[in-house]
Amino acid sequence: MEWMNAIQKSITYMEEHLLEEINYEDVAESVHISSYEFHRAFSFLAGMTANTYIRNRRLSLAGMEVVRSDTKITDIALKYGYDTSESFTKAFTRFHGVAPKIAREAKAKLVLFNPIVIKVIMEGGMSMDYRIVQTKNQKFIALVRDFSNEIINDEENHDIPDFWGECHDKDLVTPIRNLRPEGKRDLYGLCAPTIQGKDTFAYGIGVIIDEDTAYFDEEEMIKKGYSIWNVEPGTYAVFDCIGKDEDCINETWSRFYKEFLPQSGYETTQASDYEIYFEKGPEELFCELWIPVRK
């Protein structure tokens, strides 16, 4: 219930400050949660990022004001956080499907986006198998790229799957997979926590460096575009993602916040989480999801 209460408080805060210059970091601070944890939790519980929620609510209210008042569109744009009428028109058209001037003249149908209301419902009843693992310091060699925080839980965004596809198409994964012995060439999808004040996070595709990994020259590999990724010792909750594509990962994250956290006595920590894609795993297993937690 603590998470649900925090999310409802965050929604109240956003509604009370919609006309102010706020983003998800301000909202996270208002409910005393790290921006990283809030951003991810809100995304999976609400189905959108907090920034998307704020933008949609503003554009919904702006739409009503456009058709119900004689206020200049330029003034409405400024009221709802847009520096120019051009940027407002672009965002308005993308959201409502019609430009503000045409909406006013033609009394067009607009999109209504109401505030989210958190309701307590009975759910669960399905098993959610997991295990708790204590890890030592881990080291990986990976291809790393920065991605916008806004893509978290965005079903229409394929930036990370496209990154995987690019790395395979350009045969960038083979050199690091070949550092591992056959049967142990598992790939890791490494996700770094977001950093305060930064609107991107790092995601890497790599292999673990341990006693089974062949020797390689780190400096040479770095020159070729690879990175060394270190993960501090920690406690992880590990879940099987069963499915045919990455949708099962989002589903597991959603259940983690809705079902696991409220009942388990654990909370998340600000450390790297990762997926493991096994070279030789059960056919129905898409990947394992490792989430850092603490009691």
Secondary structure, DSSP 8 states (H G I E B T S, - for coil): -HHHHHHHHHHHHHHHTTTS---HHHHHHHTT--HHHHHHHHHHHHSS-HHHHHHHHHHHHHHHHHHH----HHHHHHHTT-SSHHHHHHHHHHHHSS-HHHHHHHT------------------S----EEEEE--EEEEEEEEEEEGGGTT-TT--HHHHHHHHHHHTT-SHHHHTTS-TT---EEEEE----TT-SEEEEEEEEE-STTS----HHHHHHTT-EEEEE-SEEEEEEEEESSSTHHHHHHHHHIIIIIHHHHS-EE-SS-EEEEE-SS--TTEEEEEEEEEE-
